[in-house]
Amino acid sequence: MTKTITKERVTISVTKALPEFYWKTILFNCYCHEQEEVRDQLMKALGCSSSKAGQLIQVIETFGSATVYQGTEIEYERVCNVLGSIGLDVKVSQ
């Protein structure tokens, strides 16, 4: 992640190295599941509210995918297992 700060014609770029345990889970749009089904899985996988799950679904439907989790490897595996248990299309990257 890079943050650039510009002040009085001086530009400073700061790059924060992500720790080794940083993983992200991307959920892709699919037309084979009802929104309610996806919402329920997101709530179960992420422990989020129905409203937050609905917001994620809107992003996924608009852009084709969204990062739904960022964090440790152990937790990403659990999130992927919950989402994948109904056949949702997920991708993981480190």
Secondary structure, DSSP 8 states (H G I E B T S, - for coil): -EEEEEETTEEEEEE----TT-EEEEEE--SSS-HHHHHHHHHHHH---HHHHHHHHHHHHHHSEEEEEEE-HHHHHHHHHHHHTTT--EEEE-
